[in-house]
Amino acid sequence: MMSADAGGVRSWLWRSPVVPGLLIAAMVVVALLSTEPTSGLDVYVRLGGRPYAGLVTVTRRGAHEVVTGHRAGVDGHFRLRLAPGFYILHPVREARPGAPTGRDVEARVRQNRFAAVTVRFRVAGAPRPPRRATPGGPPAGRRQAPAGP
């Protein structure tokens, strides 16, 4: 059985600013410790230069375990919150004939930043896009004639 004095002490504690202040401080600490990463990737998925709702999986560089996977929306974009480090984005080919394929893309995530990365798919059997010419060099795909007398 509780004494009458114990009930009065409890009532006083809840009415004083001490206990609610401690509860608020504890909630702030928990919120700060449990925040999501403030860094990651803004991923743009393209097929022939247009937005594509393709599936992309992500692994850490040098590891085989998938960290996350996401399908882009109709706008070909999604955002991933990731801890700083190096990641590989793997375009996933759908299990149907003629499904688009893509090449892996490496990306670096820096602390408190979101890096923009483009993952490009192409239709299987389609010609590869032309290489870009080196500024001041010969046009892409052509060799420069050897200098001679």
Secondary structure, DSSP 8 states (H G I E B T S, - for coil): ---HHHHHHHHHHHHSSHHHHHHHHHHHHHHHHT---S-EEEEEEEETTEE---EEEEEETT--SEEEEEE--TTSEEEEE--SEEEEEEEE--SSTT--EE--EEEEE-TT-EEEEEEEEE-TT---------TTS--TT--------
